Amino acid sequence: DCHKFRDQGDLGSAPDLTGWGSKDWLVRFISDPAHEAFYRETNDRMPAFGVAPDNSTKKALLTPAEIDLLARLLRGELKAN
């Protein structure tokens, strides 16, 4: 009941699991876990690696290419050196 999965459930207090484990899902989650599909404004632990901090001139911690590589590594598509 906490998660939405495909057409079942609603976005609740936990992330949408539709596509869980896919490269696209991982890229979106790593980039911005506070996105409405994940933890929204209740996110108090997961860092956003692809979004610059609010009210800041700083850049995001990782580039889109770095996040893509990380997602592929997590999926076992790449081997760590």
C-alpha atoms as one frame of an Amber mdcrd trajectory, in Angstrom:
protein
   0.000   0.000   0.000   2.989   2.313   0.416   4.204   2.062  -3.179   2.682
   2.653  -6.571   3.476  -0.104  -9.081   2.244   0.265 -12.644  -1.528   0.816
 -12.447  -1.914  -0.326  -8.841  -1.665   1.844  -5.775  -1.108   5.539  -5.372
   1.935   7.633  -4.721   2.145   7.425  -0.968   4.961   7.771   1.492   7.298
   5.572  -0.548   8.736   5.708  -4.079   6.923   4.618  -7.224   8.337   1.174
  -8.028   7.195   1.130 -11.643  10.380   0.416 -13.563  12.333  -0.311 -10.375
  15.839  -1.479 -11.173  15.778  -0.279 -14.769  18.534   2.065 -15.896  16.003
   4.858 -16.416  14.566   4.416 -12.897  18.029   4.415 -11.326  19.114   7.498
 -13.273  16.013   9.397 -12.166  16.337   8.241  -8.538  20.056   9.029  -8.260
  19.518  12.389  -9.950  16.652  13.595  -7.763  15.163  11.356  -5.046  12.994
  14.313  -3.955  11.117  14.130  -7.280   7.356  13.621  -6.939   7.702   9.997
  -8.151   9.990   9.177  -5.229  10.237  10.802  -1.779   8.980  14.284  -2.681
   9.428  16.953  -0.019   9.630  14.300   2.703  13.101  13.320   1.450  15.424
  13.944   4.369  18.190  11.413   3.687  18.796  10.683   0.038  21.169  13.152
  -1.651  20.325  14.496  -5.084  23.376  13.947  -7.252  21.953  15.434 -10.438
  20.276  18.574  -9.125  22.052  21.718  -7.989  21.237  22.781  -4.416  18.450
  25.363  -4.079  19.522  28.991  -3.778  23.041  28.102  -4.826  25.430  28.850
  -7.633  26.949  25.388  -7.194  26.589  22.736  -9.852  25.082  19.303  -9.363
  27.415  16.769  -7.731  27.462  14.490 -10.800  26.990  15.106 -14.506  24.288
  13.245 -16.440  27.033  11.085 -18.021  28.419  10.175 -14.575  24.951   9.284
 -13.294  24.356   7.141 -16.380  27.644   5.294 -15.747  26.731   4.780 -12.091
  23.310   3.365 -13.001  24.908   1.001 -15.516  27.455  -0.120 -12.903  24.698
  -0.779 -10.348  22.833  -2.864 -12.931  25.924  -4.949 -13.593  26.310  -3.630
 -17.126  29.872  -2.428 -16.367  32.623  -3.817 -14.266  34.426  -1.630 -11.726
  38.145  -1.152 -12.374
